[in-house]
Amino acid sequence: MRQLGSNRTLVLVDGYRHVSGVAGAQTVDVSTIPNALIDRIDVLTGGASAVYGADAVTGVVNYILKKDFEGIALDAQAGISSRGDGESYRIEGTYGRNFADGRGNITLSLGYTDEQEILFGDRSFTRDNGRGNNSTVYSNPLKRFQKGDIDASSMPNFASYFRVGGPGPRASRIAFGPSIPTAADFARLFPGRTPTAAETALMARAAEAPNFVIGRAPVFAISSNAGLLFRADFARFQTDLNNNGIADCNESYVGWTGFGGGGCYVTTPNGGVKIFEDGIISTSQNQFGGDGAVERTNESSLIPGSQRFYANLRTNYEFSDAAELFVDAKFARNVSVSRNNYNTFYDSLLIFPDNPFVPAALQGEADDAGGLRVSRDFTDLGPNTQRAVRQTYRLVAGLRGEMTDHLRYEFVANYGRTDNSVTQSNSVRYDRLFAAIDVVRGPNGQPICRSDISSVPHPGSETFPVIAPGFFTFRPGDGQCRPANILRGAQSISQEAVDFITTPTTDRFRIEQTVITASLTGDTGAFLNLPGGAVQFAAGAEFRREKSRSRFSDLELGLLPEGSPAGPAGTFIGDISSNLQLIFDPSTRTQNTGGAFDVFELFGEVSLPILNDKPFFHELSLGAAGRYADYSTVGGAFTWNVNGTWAPVPDIRFRGTYAVAIRAPNIAELFNPAQGATFRPADPCDLVNQDDTPNRLQNCIAAATALGIPNAAQFLSTYTDPLSARFPGSVSGNPDLTEEEATTWTVGAVVQPRFVPGLTLSGDYYSIRIDNAIAAPTAQDIVNTCYDNAGFPNQFCALFERNGPSAGPATFGFRFLRQTQLNFVGIETSGVDFSVNYAFSIANDWKFNLGVNGNWTEKVNRFFDPTDRTLVNPALGELSVPEWSGVGTIALNYKRLTLGYNLQFIQSTAVASVIDIERIETEFGPAGLAPDYWIHGLSVNYELTDKINLYGGVNNLTDKQPYLSSSAYPVSGIGRFFFLGARARF
């Protein structure tokens, strides 16, 4: 709500809290709320912490369920996409009856939903790596020479310099791939010369191009799914496969420059090799298209499959007006299935020359170099299916009744538990992978693992990621190892080898919530009445305890299994090697997590009806609420609000609220230990990014100087990010967090003119300011804010490390980053919610209902610099934060037939989450913005009998696609979707 995150919106069921569906957080899985029982959904915007408790910073969503249900209700629906896939089936049934002369009721609701998985390969816009990159590591290809750009006759200066054997440094001695010179570069490279018209045009193309691109078919070009080959000694291949007189390494930019040059070939399905084919060159590591490793595979999930089942039992019995017992019990089970066959990658795995799978065309080079090295992003180690099972249990029980005609009580206990288990089908045991690719010929000439005849382990992964060698999960010579051929195209590893290398791993999570509430509600009608009526009041106390724990598999925890040759079972791998896990990626450590907190709260609310049915005061009322909470974590906190309503006449009502709300940090934000992670932000100190903000360059120079880099300013004048891939770090909670505090106010009006029956217009202006906001800034925000703030160094600079001057080519590159929860300066947002609804009839039989619900967002600003509140990081216009958005509906009813049309509008926003709106012009240009989206839907309902309805419709009528870099925003990747169903009530 308000683009401020789900953790600042409180979700209730019948006014009671609901256990979270996410470990460590307080985010409710609303799919566990039975559809068949939902009567209505009440949404309260603005700070509501004083009334409902913490987390209601931006508002409350309250699901009100049906009460005293009688009869049988059935609902069945089936749907399918216009492409004949993505089938969905749902059936729900509810049975209820009153008993004891209406003093009691029992209602049982059951439901089942099945939604089929859709893969990236099932959609043309995501097939073959069609989804765009969501990163700033893809520089604009217009700034580089592409194949065919340099014409010797019209560009003599460029042709003489950018060529094999040219006079410049190695990176420029090729006609495609190097950066196009600026005018200043031209004057330095070609003193006394004037660029030709064609050269000037090419330089202008580069100068006018934005820095980055979001494009289809992004690839990591210094690797390949089929395996990019180098000599083991990293010398250049001398082979000329196509006999064209040009060294094969000179025919691709990757072959010329990758790892210093020499990555010239990729393997083919027949066991041979082909010269690496460049795509559109973006950087020395990234391209669009070509033979590089794709970002997404056809076999990965675009939309996960899922199955959901729920059972909900509700009962109540009124012993007397003074005592009604009520119980609400629920069980829900959700199974989701997704897959991503990208489960491991390595930059330069060693293949020894005696490996029988070495391509014949390169056997001589392998013998000479001591083997080959393979940079390979694996897609053939199984489907790597993830199966997540989530089971939710919830029991709410209470007693309520009247103490007098003007006073009621309620005592309620609420317990909820969510159990999650997440199983990866193909976790990669890297020691087994290294053993499986280290193949020799056996006694009978057949390929076998070297470990079958030798106890010397393969050297492991010696570059990126660095993984120490050893035998940890099996004993060499025990007959388990199966040889794996990674030199025969992208899909070359046998199922037997996959079974040896990979194994299922399961992680388990539990969340528990206990809430006990006692409250009194009533009015002063027995002894005090204001001109507008009796004073309404509520008061009470609440105790709440939240617990969460996460338990990871032993292999992720790095605990040696039974029978390991490396040590006793349960030994931590980090105690005997530099590895931190037993599955990929062992450069980061995973630890079990957990925590708990409790809070005791006192609350009260009062509503004062000042005037009623007076001239110019059809209604005048004031209200106030307060809540004191004592947390075991952050201590005491007080929240409050005041509100008022004035209706001068029945046609118009003005309303307003002012609130101070708080949100205490949740379990994950506080207690999560440091978990291993990897990051790849764009380097703000890179030459192309240094001038994006006023403070950045001088702070980059200061950082380089502090590291001991000589002549830091000169060093940065030519500095480009030296990293070829992601780097390690950690994600953690922060036990030092304090509560965030929000100041919110809203003012608005509702107009229902009596001279236009059926017309309702409403509008509310809201303003929210959150101080000490809790968040884990993204890696990009961390590094950017470090250098962009006026104060340097600041708290963000302490969250990452860079390489010093002894790191050679990697000098000043990122080395480690800690992403942790912080109380940063604040967030501000404001805007207007508005709605128009008009219901009318023509000739009685024709009934129309028109509606518009919209939002105009004035601002969404974040502030990271405590010394300079004017330094704003705006979010308005970034992905999922449109300035204008809304939904329009039209319903036409004629006797038993109802036709419906709905239209959703989302104004243009940034096309990818990585885009910062304040720098979009220089970094991405117009292509960084998505177009306005208009999303249409149709529906129809026919009352077959008084008890049976048939319905159907089409969602996403015009088959809109998600944004280029998204799978589900602003529309689902399923596309146009048809549905048909039936409802019955007996």
BABAVEX-473814 format. One record per residue (C-alpha): x, z, y; residue in three letters. Coordinates in pm, whole numbers, plus 32768, in hexadecimal, padded with zeros to 4 digits. Layout:
! BABAVEX-473814
XZYala...
! end
This chain:
! BABAVEX-473814
800080008000met80837FA3815Earg81B57F0380B8gln824A805F8091leu825580777F16gly817A80FE7DFFser822982517E0Basn818582967F5Darg8022824D7EE5thr7F6D83527E17leu7E9182D47CFBval7D7883B97C86leu7C6383A87B85val7B25845A7BF3asp7BF7850F7CF8gly7CEF85987BF8tyr7E5C853A7BCBarg7EC384547AB0his8004846579E9val810A83607A43ser815D8234796Dgly82C8821E79E3val83CC831A7976ala844783F47A91gly834E836A7B8Cala81E483A87BE9gln816782437BC9thr801E82287B0Dval7FE8810E7A13asp7E8B80A77A81val7E627FCA794Dser7E1E810D788Dthr7CE681527960ile7BB980CE7899pro7B1E7FA07945asn79D07FDE78A4ala79B181377942leu7A1880E07AA6ile78F281107B90asp79AE80CC7CD4arg7B0580E77D74ile7B2481B17EB4asp7C4E81657F90val7CB3825D809Eleu7DC181DB8186thr7E9E82AB8266gly7F5683EE8217gly7E7E84B48125ala7F7B85B180A4ser7EC086D38145ala7D888683807Dval7E1086017F33tyr7F7A86747F28gly80D285DA7F36ala810484647EF8asp7FD484087FCBala80B1839A80ECval801382448115thr7EC882918070gly7DFF82D77F37val7D6181F77E31val7C5282B97D7Dasn7BAF82227C46tyr7A5082B07C28ile79CC829C7AC3leu786482827A54lys77AB83C77A17lys768384137936asp769482B6789Dphe7576826577B1glu755A814176C1gly764B8040763Cile771D7F547711ala77ED7E3C767Cleu78D97D4D772Casp79A57C397687ala7A7E7B377735gln7B6E7A2476CEala7C50795277A9gly7D52783F7797ile7E317789788Bser7DFE761D78E5ser7F3475D27814arg7E91765E76DAgly7F63779C76C4asp7F6778FE7749gly7E2E79557684glu7D897A9C76E1ser7C7F7B5C7623tyr7BCB7C997689arg7AB17D6075EEile7A277EA9766Cglu79087F837605gly786C80BD7690thr7769819E75F0tyr76CB82C676A0gly75A183A9767Earg750C84D67724asn74A386037659phe740A875D7684ala730086D8776Fasp7400862E784Bgly74DE875F7877arg75F386BD77ADgly768E8567777Dasn778E84CF7695ile782C837A76D2thr792982C075FEleu79DA81897679ser7AC080AC75AAleu7B817F757611gly7C7F7E7B7590tyr7D3D7D6A764Cthr7E2E7C6475C5asp7EFA7B8876B2glu7FE67A827627gln814C7A54769Aglu81BB79267767ile832778B4776Bleu83EF78167883phe83F976D877B4gly827E76C877B5asp826876727929arg82FC754379D5ser8361760D7B07phe842E77067A3Athr849676277918arg860875CE78F8asp867776E079E8asn857D76677AEBgly854777B67B94arg862177DF7CC7gly873778D87CF8asn86EB7A1F7DABasn88437A6B7E37ser89337A257F52thr8A4E79B67E6Fval89DE784A7E80tyr8A6F77B57FBDser89D2767F8050asn8A5A754A7F9Apro8A3F748680E2leu8B7075458156lys8C4674B9803Carg8CB873617FD5phe8BE372E07EB8gln8C3C71BF7DD5lys8C28707B7E98gly8C2F71207FF0asp8D8B70A6804Aile8D9E6F318084asp8F086EC680ACala8EB86DA58195ser8DE86E6F828Eser8E916FC2825Fmet90076F7A824Dpro907170D482C0asn8F9C718781BDphe8FFE709280ACala917170C980E8ser9159724480E7tyr9049729F7FEDphe90D871F87EB9arg919D72487D82val9304725C7DF9gly929972997F60gly9366736A8052pro928774A08069gly926375D27F8Bpro91EA759B7E29arg907C75E77E76ala907374C27F6Bser912A73C57E96arg8FF073277E08ile8EEB72457EA6ala8DB873137E47phe8D7B748A7E5Dgly8E5274FC7F85pro8DAB757680C3ser8D76746C81CBile8E5B74B982F4pro8DD57532843Fthr8E3E747F857Dala8F48758D85B0ala8FC1755E844Basp8FD973E68483phe90B2741885B7ala919774FC84EFarg91AA741F83BAleu91C772D68473phe9279731F85BEpro925D720586BAgly9156714885F4arg8FEA71018645thr8EE87116852Fpro8E306FD984DCthr8CB96FC28512ala8C7C6FF8839Fala8D6071298398glu8CB771B384CDthr8B637187842Aala8BD7724082F2leu8C65735F83BFmet8B20736F8484ala8A5C7382833Darg8B2A74AE82D4ala8B2175588427ala89A7753B8448glu895A75AA82E5ala88E7771282A7pro89D977EC81E6asn8915780F80A2phe8817775D7FC6val870277C47ED9ile86F576A57DE3gly8688763D7C8Aarg877376337B5Fala886D773B7BD6pro8997775C7AEBval8AD0782F7ACCphe8BC777147ABCala8CFD77C77A37ile8C44780E78F5ser8B59774B7816ser8A537794770Easn8B0B769B7634ala8C5D773A7681gly8D4F76CF7793leu8EAA76A476FEleu8FFF77007788phe9155770776ECarg91AF7867767Dala92DA7862776Casp91FA77E1788Aphe92DB76B178B2ala922D756978F8arg91BD748B77D9phe927D734877C2gln917A729576EEthr90CD71567767asp8F9B71447687leu8EFE70127724asn90486F5A774Aasn90046EFD78B3asn915E6F5A792Bgly90DF708B79EAile912F71E67968ala8FE9727D78ECasp901973B479C3cys901B72D77AF8asn8EC072507AB1glu8DFF738D7B0Bser8E1C748D7C1Ftyr8E0775A47B1Dval8F1A75047A50gly8FF074EC7B88trp8FB5764A7C14thr8F0977307B15gly8FE8785E7AD0phe90FB779F7B80gly90A3765D7AC9gly909275F67960gly8F28763578FFgly8EF374C778B2cys8E1574B4777Etyr8CD2753376E8val8C8675287577thr8B84744074DEthr8A8F747173BBpro8B5F739672D5asn8C8F747572F6gly8D3D739E73F9gly8D7373C4756Dval8D0F730D76AAlys8DA073117806ile8CF0741578DEphe8BEE736F79BEglu8BC073FF7B19asp8A6D742D7BB4gly8A3A744C7D2Bile8B5B75287D98ile8B0176667E54ser8C3777427E35thr8D68774F7D55ser8C8E780C7C59gln8B2A77947C93asn8A7C76457C7Dgln892275B27C5Cphe890374F47B15gly8A27747F7A44gly8AC175207911asp8ADB76847998gly8A2377B17905ala88B877A8796Fval881778D47A18glu86DB78C27942arg8691782A77F2thr855B777C7770asn853C78837660glu851879A87754ser83CA7A3C77BCser831F79C478F5leu81F17AA378ACile820E7BB277A0pro81117BCC768Bgly804C7D0E7670ser7F487DC475A5gln7E847EEC762Carg7D957FDB7586phe7CE581037620tyr7BE7820B75BDala7B4582EC76BFasn7A5584077673leu799684B3778Barg78A185CD7761thr77FC86D27837asn76FF87E677FCtyr764788B57900glu76058A13787Ephe75628A6879CBser75818A157B3Aasp76A48B087B3Cala776A8A727A1Fala77A9890C79B3glu78BA88C078B8leu795C876878C7phe7A6986BD77F8val7B15856A781Fasp7C0085097703ala7CBF83C276EClys7DB48310760Bphe7E4D81C27669ala7F5180EF75B6arg7FFE7FC87658asn80F17EE7759Bval81AB7DE17667ser82987CDC75DFval83947C1476A7ser84DA7B6A7659arg861F7AFD76F7asn871F7A617611asn882B7A997719tyr88BB7BD67683asn8A357BB976AFthr8B407AF3776Dphe8CBC7AE1777Etyr8DAC7A2C7861asp8ECE79D97779ser8EB37A3D760Cleu8FEA79ED7543leu8FCE78F9741File910A78F0734Cphe9198779A72EEpro915F77D57179asp8FE877EE71B0asn8F5076D370DEpro8E45769571E6phe8F41762872F2val8ED774C7735Cpro8FBB73C572C1ala8FF6731B7410ala9094745B7498leu914574DF7363gln9298747173E5gly926075177535glu91E976557484ala9320765C73ABasp93FD762D74DCasp934A773575B1ala9315783D74A6gly91A377F37492gly907C77AB7574leu8FAF7885765Aarg8E3778647671val8D6578C4779Dser8C0B78DB7707arg8AB879697765asp8A1279977611phe88B0792075D3thr88C5790D7458asp88D87A7C73F2leu87697A9873A1gly86327A91747Dpro867E7BF07501asn85107C4C7502thr84B47D8875BCgln838D7E47752Carg830E7F5B760Dala8209804B7584val81628134767Darg806A823C760Bgln7FAA830B7707thr7EEE844C76BAtyr7E1984FA77C1arg7D2C862077B3leu7C6B86A578DDval7B8887D078A8ala7ADA88B1799Egly79BB898E7A01leu78F189647B40arg77B089E47BD1gly76F08A807CECglu773D8BE07D60met762E8BCF7E6Bthr75608ABB7F08asp76818A847FFAhis77B48AC37F23leu783D8A137DEFarg79708A557D1Etyr7A4589817C37glu7B5A89DF7B49phe7C0988C17A99val7D37889879B7ala7DDC87437994asn7EE886E87896tyr7F7E858F7869gly809A8500779Barg812F83A67784thr821B83487668asp82E382087688asn83C481667589ser8486802B75DFval85307F6874C8thr86287E4D74FCgln86367D7573C6ser87967CEC73F6asn88817DE1749Eser89E37D5A747Bval8AE87E3273CDarg8C177DA07479tyr8D167E127373asp8C567D4B7270arg8C407C1D7357leu8DBA7C207389phe8DEE7C3B7212ala8CF47B2471C8ala8D977A2772B5ile8EF47A75722Casp8ED97980710Aval8FDF79057013val8FD1783E6ED0arg8FA379106D9Agly904A78E76C47pro8F5977D06BE9asn8F7277236D3Agly8E2577A86DB7gln8E0E784B6F13pro8E2079C86F01ile8E507AE06FFDcys8FBA7B44702Darg8F477CAE7010ser8EFD7C6A6E9Fasp90717C4A6E5Eile910F7D006F84ser90DC7E4E7035ser91667DCB717Fval90427DA47272pro90017C7C7353his908A7CBD74B4pro8F2B7CEF753Dgly8EC07C757692ser8FF67C72776Cglu8F687BFE78BAthr8DF87C207913phe8D627CF9789Bpro8E927DBC7827val8E447E4976CCile8F4B7EFC7601ala8F827E867499pro8F427F4C7360gly8E627F7E7234phe8D5280757293phe8C0E802271DAthr8C947F997090phe8DCC7FAC6FB8arg8EA77E7A6F9Apro8EA77DEE6E3Cgly8D577E836DDDasp8CC27D276DABgly8BBF7D416EC2gln8C5C7C516FBEcys8BD47AF06FD5arg8C9479E1708Fpro8BFC796771D5ala8C43780B725Basn8C35780973D7ile8CD876B373F3leu8BB475D8738Farg8ACD75CA74BCgly89DD76C8754Aala892377137405gln8A36772F7302ser8A3878927279ile899C78B5711Eser888279A970DAgln89637A686FEAglu8A5D7A9F7102ala89487B0071F4val88CC7C0570FBasp8A2C7C9570DBphe8A717C9C7253ile89257D1472E1thr88417E377294thr86FD7EC7731Dpro87217FEC740Bthr860880CB7483thr85EF81A375BAasp84E382AD75DBarg844583427712phe834884597744arg828D84C1787Dile81AF85F67890glu80CC867379A3gln800D87BA79B2thr7F2188077AD3val7E4389397AFFile7D59893C7C29thr7C5C8A367CACala7B8489E17DD7ser7A578A497EA0leu797989577F61thr784D899E8033gly77AE89B78188asp774C8AC28285thr75DB8A6B827Dgly75828BCF821Aala76138C698355phe76958B618448leu76108A1084B3asn76A6893D85C6leu75CC88468689pro7631873C8590gly75F98810845Agly76AE8906837Bala782A8917836Fval78B28882822Dgln79E989208194phe7ACB891C8063ala7BE889FF7FFBala7CB68A307EC6gly7DFC8A597E11ala7EB689767D22glu7FDC89987C37phe808A885D7BBBarg81AF88277AD3arg825586D77A95glu834E869C797Alys840A8565790Fser851785157814arg85CB83DF7798ser868483C1764Earg875B8291760Aphe87DC820674C2ser8924828C7437asp89C781397462leu8971813575D6glu89EC829B75F5leu8B31822D7554gly8B1B83157426leu8BD8829D72F4leu8AFA825E71C2pro8B2682F3706Bglu8C4A824E6FB4gly8CF881D070EDser8E6F81A370B8pro8EAB82107221ala8E45837C71F6gly8D3D84737181pro8BD0841C71B3ala8B558483730Bgly8CA7845E73B6thr8C8683CB7514phe8D328279751File8DBA82C8767Agly8E8F83DD75E3asp8F5182EA750Aile8F4981A675D4ser8EFE81227730ser8DA880A876B9asn8C7781777714leu8B6D80E6762Agln8B6A804874D2leu8A917F267541ile8AB77E2F765Cphe8B0B7E7E777Aasp8BF87FA2772Cpro8C947FA67888ser8B76808578FCthr8AFD81CF7869arg899A822C780Cthr892D839777F8gln87EF84487793asn872484B978BBthr861485B07908gly859386AD79FCgly846787707A70ala83D3880C7BA3phe82A188D97BF7asp81DC890F7D33val80DB8A0F7DA0phe7FEC89A47EB2glu7EE28A3F7F90leu7DF589558042phe7CCA89548125gly7BE9885C81D3glu7AD3887B82D4val79D98787836Dser792487E384AFleu77E2871F84FCpro77E587568675ile76B5868586D4leu75B385B78621asn749484D38695asp74D5850C8808lys74E68405891Bpro763D835D8906phe768A844787E7phe75DD83C686B3his76FB84798604glu7828853C867Dleu78FE85F18580ser7A5A867E8568leu7B2286D48435gly7C6A877383D4ala7D2D87B68296ala7E6B886E823Egly7F3B88A58108arg8066898480CBtyr813F89287FA0ala825C89F27F0Easp833C89117E3Btyr843C89917D42ser851F887C7DC1thr850188577F3Bval8453899B7F96gly832989C0807Agly827B88A98138ala813F889E8209phe8064876B823Ethr7F3187498316trp7E43865483B4asn7D2F864984B7val7C21854384C3asn7AEB84EC8586gly79BD84088586thr78E183A586ABtrp77B082C7868Bala7709829E87E0pro75F181DA8736val75A8818C85C8pro763E802E85F3asp77A38091863Cile788981A185C1arg79E681F48641phe7ADA82B28565arg7C3B83348577gly7D35840484B5thr7E8284A48507tyr7F4C852C83E3ala809C85BD838Bval80DF857C821Cala820185C18134ile828885347FF0arg837386057F20ala8477854D7E50pro840D85097CEBasn84CD855E7BADile858F84197B95ala85EB841F7D05glu867485807CDEleu870285A57B83phe876284587AEAasn88D3846C7A8Bpro89B8834B7ADEala8961822879F9gln8A3E80F979D6gly89D17FC17A8Fala8A607E7E7B18thr8A377DE27C71phe8A7A7C9E7D28arg8A2C7CB47E9Epro8AAE7BAD7F8Cala8BE37C2F803Easp8B8F7C6B81AFpro8D017C4F8202cys8D157AF1816Easp8D7879EF8271leu8C1D79538273val8B6F7AA382ACasn8C577B5C839Bgln8BA47B0084DDasp8A3F7B3C846Aasp8A217C85852Dthr8AD87D0F865Fpro8B947E2C85B2asn8BE77D86846Aarg8D367CDC84A6leu8DDB7E018559gln8D667EEF8445asn8DE77E038335cys8F3A7DFE83E3ile8F387F7A83F4ala8EE77F8F827Fala8FFD7E9F8220ala90F27F5D82FBthr909080A8825Aala90DE80118103leu923E7FBD8177gly92117E458189ile93177DC18280pro929D7CF583AAasn91347D3B8352ala90A37C5D8462ala91727B3483F0gln91237B7D8284phe8FAD7B7B82CAleu8FC17A398394ser8FE3797E8249thr8F497A7C8159tyr8E517A048056thr8DB17AE07F4Fasp8EA87AD67E2Apro8DB77B4D7D1Bleu8D487A557C15ser8C317B2F7B88ala8B827C7B7BA6arg8C417DC47BB9phe8BF87F1F7B29pro8B5280487BCAgly8A5081537B8Fser88E881A87BE3val888F83167C0Dser87A884177CA1gly880A85067DB3asn87C5867D7D8Fpro880486AE7F04asp86D485E57F70leu85D786838059thr846A86288084glu840D8500815Bglu8315853A8275glu821D843A82F2ala8160843E8438thr8032835A8422thr7F0C830D84FEtrp7DE9821E84E6thr7CD581C085D5val7BBA80D08591gly7A4C807A859Aala792E800D84B9val781A7F33854Bval76CD7F018498gln75E67E63859Cpro74777EA18558arg74207D5185F1phe74EE7CA484DDval74837D4F839Cpro75877D438287gly76B27D13836Fleu77D37E0C8369thr79147DE58431leu7A337EDA8424ser7B937EF084A8gly7CA07FFE84A2asp7DF08009854Etyr7EF280D6848Ftyr804C815584E1ser813581FF83E6ile828A828F842Darg83518325830Cile848083FC835Casp858A8454825Basn84FA83408181ala856483528015ile85E382117F7Bala86FD817A7EB4ala877680687F9Epro87CC7F227EF0thr89387ECC7EB9ala89187DC97FCEgln88857EC780C0asp89987FC0806Bile8ABA7ED780B7val8A107E3581E3asn89B07F7F8284thr8B0D800B8259cys8B9B7EF98339tyr8A6E7EBF841Casp8A3E8021849Basn8ADC808785E2ala8B6381C0853Agly8C7A81678448phe8CBF81DD8342pro8B66826582EDasn8AB382EC81B8gln8A82818C8131phe8BF881418137cys8C338263804Aala8B5981BB7F43leu8C4980A37EE5phe8DBA805C7EB2glu8E967F2C7EF0arg8FDE7EBA7E56asn91177F047F1Agly92397E1B7F6Fpro92D67E407E14ser91B27D8E7D6Bala92447C327DA0gly91377B247DB4pro90287C307D9Fala90A37CE67ED9thr8F857D787FA5phe8E877D107EA0gly8D7F7E0A7E36phe8DEA7EF27D1Carg8CD17FF37CEEphe8B8180467D8Cleu8AAA817E7D72arg8939813C7DAAgln889A828D7DE5thr876283177E84gln878D836D7FF3leu86CC8407810Fasn870D82F6820Dphe869482F18372val853782668350gly842C815C8327ile832180F0841Dglu81F7801083E6thr80B97FC184A3ser7FA07EC68499gly7E2C7E8C8480val7D447E8B8353asp7BFF7DD28391phe7ACF7D6282D0ser79907C9E8305val786E7CA9820Fasn77227BFB823Btyr76067BFD8142ala74C67B3D8187phe73AE7A8080DBser72FD79368111ile719B79158091ala71CE7A4C7FBDasn725879907E8Easp739E79217F33trp74897A447F70lys75DC7A248015phe76FB7B178033asn78277ABD810Bleu795B7B95812Agly7AB47B9881C5val7BB57CAC8195asn7CFD7C7D8247gly7E357D1A82D3asn7F127CD383FDtrp80617D8183E7thr81057DC48535glu82517E4284AElys83057ECE8381val84517F5683FBasn8560801B8348arg866A80E883F8phe87B38137834Cphe889181A7846Easp8858831484D4pro892182E08613thr886581AC868Basp86EB8197865Aarg86EE80438705thr87A37FAB85DBleu86757F25851Fval86697E8A83C7asn851B7DD283DBpro84567D8282A1ala832E7CC68338leu833C7B6382B7gly84177BBA818Fglu839D7B7E802Cleu82447C1B7FF1ser822B7C95815Cval81567B8C820Dpro80DF7BBB8370glu7F7F7B3F831Btrp7ED27B5B81CCser7D6F7B728155gly7C607B21805Aval7B1A7A6C809Fgly79EF7A617FB6thr78A879A47FA7ile779779FA7EB0ala765579367E89leu753C79C07DB3asn740978F97D4Etyr732579B27C5Flys73F679E27B22arg752179147B93leu764179917C6Cthr775C78B27CE3leu789879417D7Cgly79C378BE7E3Btyr7AF179867EA9asn7C1779247F82leu7D5879E87FABgln7E3F79A080CFphe7FAC7A0980E2ile806E799E8213gln81C9790E81EEser82DB7A04818Fthr844179ED811Aala845179347FD1val85367A347F28ala85687BAD7F38ser86D77B817F8Cval86857AE080DBile869E7BBF820Fasp85A87B3D830Eile86877B958436glu87947AA883B6arg86BF799D8314ile871178908415glu8889789D83E1thr888678F98273glu876F782281E1phe86C9775982F5gly856476D382D3pro858B76B18159ala8599782C8143gly84287842819Cleu830E77FD80A9ala81D977478129pro809077F5816Dasp7FD3782D802Atyr7E5E77F27FF8trp7DEE785E7E9Eile7C9177FC7E2Ahis7BAE78817D1Agly7A5278327C96leu795F79027BCAser780478E47B3Aval771579E37AA5asn75CD799C79F4tyr74CF7AA37989glu746B7A1A7838leu73757B39780Athr73437C8378B9asp74487D1577D0lys75437BFC779Bile761E7B4F789Dasn77037A28786Bleu782179F5795Etyr7954791C7991gly7A3C78927A94gly7B8B78057AFCval7CA978C67B97asn7DAE780D7C66asn7CD276D87C74leu7DD975F77D16thr7EE976667C21asp7FD376FD7D23lys813077587CACgln81F478937CFDpro830678877E03tyr844077CE7D9Cleu8500790C7D47ser83DC79D07CB8ser831A79DC7B73ser81E37A8A7BF3ala81CA7A867D6Ftyr80EA7A347E1Cpro803A79B17CE6val807179E27B75ser814578E27AC1gly802678A779D1ile7F8C77AF7AC9gly7E22773C7AC0arg7D61781F79D5phe7C0377FC7942phe7B37792078C1phe79E5794A7819leu79317A8777B8gly77F17B3B776Bala77667C9077C7arg764B7D47771Dala759B7E8B7773arg74A47F37768Cphe
! end
